[in-house]
């Protein structure tokens, strides 16, 4: 009798478990082509960190890293204090450094629920034996600003982002 009852409840329990699992939400995101145009400076290639900041200005996520040699990441102190503690795998979102006058195009992915909610995008830059700019370029992530050309104030001349 107990065995029959258990066998009868098994399909119901299975259905309940799958129902709970099917209600997990997935956040939709959009990919953006991100063009970074550098100023005409001399010296080594720049490390550029693209980060997502929450409404309070705290790091939430690393979106892209121009510069693959981890040995120099500590020279980007603001970002390193966030990234260096956890060191998640960022191999899939890295590329070569960018030298003076050059441009690079990368693809970054941003969750749609971050747009128009106070989040910001920050571009940090550092060049060996030269300056470090914590917020070479920073802007609020809105439907409008994400499509505009934004001027930098350090090694970056400007950034332009285009939704894919």
N, C-alpha and C positions, 0 to 999 in steps of 0.2 A: 504494500500500500504506500509506504513512504517512498519507495523507489519510483513508483508510478507518478506520485506527486512531484518528485524532483524532476523526472523526465518531462513532465508537463510544464514545469516552471522554467526549464532551461531555455526554450525558445523565447519566452517573454523576457527573461533576464538579458539574453543576447540582444534582443530588439531594443531594450532600454539602454544598454551600454552603447550600441551603435547610434542611437538617437542623440545621446549626450555628445558623442564625438563629432557628429555631423553638424552640430551647432557652433563649433569653434569658428571664430571670425578670422578672415584673412584680410589683411590690409592691402588695398590696391595701391600700386605705385606707378610712377611715370618715369621713363628714362629721358634724360636730357643730354644733348650734345653740349659740351662746355668748351668754348674756345678761350684760351688764355693767351693774350698777347703781352710779351715782356717789354720793358723799356730797354733802351740801348745802353747797357752797362758793360763793363769789362770784368773779366774774372771767371770763376768757375760757374757751372750750371746751378740754378736755384732749386732748392727743395721747396715744393709748394704743397701745403696740406689743405684739403678742402674738408671742412667739418660742418656738421649740423649742430646748432646750438638751440637749447630750449628757450622759452620766453624769458627766463631769468638769466640767460647768458651762460648756462652750464653746458659743457660738451655732452652730446647725446650719442653721436655716431661719427666715425670717420668715413667720408664719402669717397675720397680719392687721395692718393699720395703720389706726387711727381718726385721721384727719387727712390731708388730701390736699395741703396746701401744702408742697412739698418744701423751701421756703426755711427752714422751722423744724426740719427733721429733725436738724440738728446740735445742737439743744438737748436731745437725748436721747443723751448722750455714750456710754454703754456700747453701745447698739445701733448708734449711728452709726459707732463704730470697727469694727464688723463689716460693716454694710451700706454705709457710705460708701466703702470701698475698692473694692468690686466694682460696686455700684449696679445690681443686676439689676432688671428691669422688675417693678414691684409694682402696676401700675395695676389689675389684676384683683382685688387683695386690699386695697383701700383704701376708706374711707368717711369721712364727715364727723366732725369732733371732737364730743365729748360734753360738755355743760355740767353744772354742779353740779345735783344732784338728778335728772338725766335718766337714762334707760336706753337701751341700744342692743342690738340683736340682730344678730349677724353669723354667717356660716357659715364654719367653718374645717375643713380637711381634714388628718387625721393618719394616717400610715402605721401599719397595725396592728402591724407588727413593732417599733414604738417603745414600745408599751404594756407595762408590767411588766418593763422592761429597764433601769431607772435613768434614763431620760430625764425631763426636767422641762419644764413650761410656765411661762413668765415673762410677766407683764404689767408693763410699764414705763409710767409716766405723767409728763407734764410739762405745766405750764400757764404761759403767758406771764407774766412778772414774779412768779412764785410758785415753788413747790418743784418738784424733780425727784425721783422715786422710782424708783431702779434696779430694785427688786424690790417694787413696790407689792403684788404678789401673786405668789407662786411656789409651785408644788406638784409633787411627783413624779407622773409620768404612770402611774397604775396603773388597773386595771379598776375599783377602788373609788373612788378620788379623782376620776376623770373624770366621775362621776355626782353628786358631792356639791356642795353650796353651799360656797364657799371665801371667807373674809373677807379683805378688803384691809386695808392699813395706811396708805394715803395718800389719794389722791383716789377710789379705788375702795372702795365699801362692800362689795360682794360680787360674785362671778361664779358663774354656774351653767351647766353644760354638759350638753347632752342629745344622745345619739347619734341620728342621723336614721334 
